[in-house]
């Protein structure tokens, strides 16, 4: 399920999905967005997207908010590394 989280940020919750599959889904979404320019009257705009991924870790996540905060950290790391990429934050434990 996708949810708007901030101005240009969205959260996609993939229940019962291993981390490697969540990375694959994110990569497919990133490539699809990149390959379909947004056409405007002023011309085509290329779209890029960065994804931050975190998987629930019972040893350190006490709520859904904890997981969301870790995914947000992963997103900022993806942006720090140059944007238009997927970055998965490994579990703490």
C-alpha atoms as a printed R data frame, in Angstrom:
   type eleno elety resid chain resno      x       y       z
1  ATOM     1    CA   UNK     A     1  0.000   0.000   0.000
2  ATOM     2    CA   UNK     A     2  1.434   3.426  -0.922
3  ATOM     3    CA   UNK     A     3  1.005   6.411   1.401
4  ATOM     4    CA   UNK     A     4  2.099  10.023   1.010
5  ATOM     5    CA   UNK     A     5  4.606  10.753   3.775
6  ATOM     6    CA   UNK     A     6  5.859  14.222   2.952
7  ATOM     7    CA   UNK     A     7  6.089  16.726   0.128
8  ATOM     8    CA   UNK     A     8  7.762  14.412  -2.349
9  ATOM     9    CA   UNK     A     9  8.043  11.336  -0.166
10 ATOM    10    CA   UNK     A    10  5.880   8.261  -0.231
11 ATOM    11    CA   UNK     A    11  5.837   5.116   1.880
12 ATOM    12    CA   UNK     A    12  5.115   1.738   0.350
13 ATOM    13    CA   UNK     A    13  4.404  -1.029   2.817
14 ATOM    14    CA   UNK     A    14  5.181  -4.509   1.549
15 ATOM    15    CA   UNK     A    15  3.838  -6.959   4.091
16 ATOM    16    CA   UNK     A    16  5.276 -10.470   4.312
17 ATOM    17    CA   UNK     A    17  8.083  -9.517   1.912
18 ATOM    18    CA   UNK     A    18 11.728 -10.462   2.477
19 ATOM    19    CA   UNK     A    19 14.282  -7.656   2.193
20 ATOM    20    CA   UNK     A    20 15.736  -8.911  -1.105
21 ATOM    21    CA   UNK     A    21 12.284  -8.916  -2.712
22 ATOM    22    CA   UNK     A    22 11.571  -5.405  -1.414
23 ATOM    23    CA   UNK     A    23 14.815  -4.280  -3.060
24 ATOM    24    CA   UNK     A    24 13.730  -5.893  -6.346
25 ATOM    25    CA   UNK     A    25 10.327  -4.176  -6.223
26 ATOM    26    CA   UNK     A    26 11.990  -0.828  -5.530
27 ATOM    27    CA   UNK     A    27 14.458  -1.271  -8.389
28 ATOM    28    CA   UNK     A    28 11.625  -2.103 -10.794
29 ATOM    29    CA   UNK     A    29  9.706   0.993  -9.702
30 ATOM    30    CA   UNK     A    30 12.812   3.177  -9.986
31 ATOM    31    CA   UNK     A    31 13.599   1.919 -13.493
32 ATOM    32    CA   UNK     A    32  9.968   2.293 -14.622
33 ATOM    33    CA   UNK     A    33  9.862   5.893 -13.418
34 ATOM    34    CA   UNK     A    34 13.197   6.653 -15.052
35 ATOM    35    CA   UNK     A    35 12.144   5.168 -18.405
36 ATOM    36    CA   UNK     A    36  8.911   7.166 -18.723
37 ATOM    37    CA   UNK     A    37  9.585  10.903 -19.093
38 ATOM    38    CA   UNK     A    38  6.844  13.230 -17.894
39 ATOM    39    CA   UNK     A    39  5.689  15.243 -20.913
40 ATOM    40    CA   UNK     A    40  4.832  18.912 -20.374
41 ATOM    41    CA   UNK     A    41  4.151  21.849 -22.712
42 ATOM    42    CA   UNK     A    42  7.737  22.958 -22.062
43 ATOM    43    CA   UNK     A    43  9.127  19.542 -22.992
44 ATOM    44    CA   UNK     A    44  9.812  16.180 -21.442
45 ATOM    45    CA   UNK     A    45 11.097  15.966 -17.878
46 ATOM    46    CA   UNK     A    46 13.162  12.995 -16.803
47 ATOM    47    CA   UNK     A    47 12.098  11.586 -13.462
48 ATOM    48    CA   UNK     A    48 14.380   9.955 -10.955
49 ATOM    49    CA   UNK     A    49 13.552   8.368  -7.639
50 ATOM    50    CA   UNK     A    50 15.440   7.320  -4.545
51 ATOM    51    CA   UNK     A    51 14.192   4.537  -2.302
52 ATOM    52    CA   UNK     A    52 15.020   3.809   1.321
53 ATOM    53    CA   UNK     A    53 14.195   0.337   2.566
54 ATOM    54    CA   UNK     A    54 14.024  -1.053   6.082
55 ATOM    55    CA   UNK     A    55 12.698  -4.388   7.229
56 ATOM    56    CA   UNK     A    56 11.059  -4.801  10.607
57 ATOM    57    CA   UNK     A    57 13.532  -6.092  13.182
58 ATOM    58    CA   UNK     A    58 11.855  -7.342  16.381
59 ATOM    59    CA   UNK     A    59 15.092  -6.868  18.340
60 ATOM    60    CA   UNK     A    60 15.039  -3.081  17.896
61 ATOM    61    CA   UNK     A    61 11.671  -2.075  16.404
62 ATOM    62    CA   UNK     A    62  9.003  -1.578  19.035
63 ATOM    63    CA   UNK     A    63  6.494   0.018  16.663
64 ATOM    64    CA   UNK     A    64  5.803   0.669  13.005
65 ATOM    65    CA   UNK     A    65  7.177   4.177  13.607
66 ATOM    66    CA   UNK     A    66 10.612   2.688  14.407
67 ATOM    67    CA   UNK     A    67 10.681   0.896  11.049
68 ATOM    68    CA   UNK     A    68  9.524   4.042   9.236
69 ATOM    69    CA   UNK     A    69 12.277   6.102  10.850
70 ATOM    70    CA   UNK     A    70 14.899   3.578   9.732
71 ATOM    71    CA   UNK     A    71 13.483   3.595   6.186
72 ATOM    72    CA   UNK     A    72 13.706   7.400   6.235
73 ATOM    73    CA   UNK     A    73 17.382   7.144   7.235
74 ATOM    74    CA   UNK     A    74 17.926   4.751   4.336
75 ATOM    75    CA   UNK     A    75 16.248   7.215   1.969
76 ATOM    76    CA   UNK     A    76 18.551  10.023   3.045
77 ATOM    77    CA   UNK     A    77 21.539   7.714   2.573
78 ATOM    78    CA   UNK     A    78 20.370   6.927  -0.978
79 ATOM    79    CA   UNK     A    79 20.162  10.661  -1.666
80 ATOM    80    CA   UNK     A    80 23.566  11.261  -0.068
81 ATOM    81    CA   UNK     A    81 25.101   8.626  -2.342
82 ATOM    82    CA   UNK     A    82 23.946  10.438  -5.443
83 ATOM    83    CA   UNK     A    83 20.183  10.001  -5.739
84 ATOM    84    CA   UNK     A    84 18.245   7.825  -8.205
85 ATOM    85    CA   UNK     A    85 19.079   4.660  -6.315
86 ATOM    86    CA   UNK     A    86 17.795   2.089  -3.861
87 ATOM    87    CA   UNK     A    87 19.428   1.820  -0.448
88 ATOM    88    CA   UNK     A    88 18.440  -0.874   2.040
89 ATOM    89    CA   UNK     A    89 19.210  -0.404   5.709
90 ATOM    90    CA   UNK     A    90 20.224  -3.745   7.189
91 ATOM    91    CA   UNK     A    91 18.675  -4.838  10.452
92 ATOM    92    CA   UNK     A    92 20.324  -3.837  13.703
93 ATOM    93    CA   UNK     A    93 20.408  -7.293  15.260
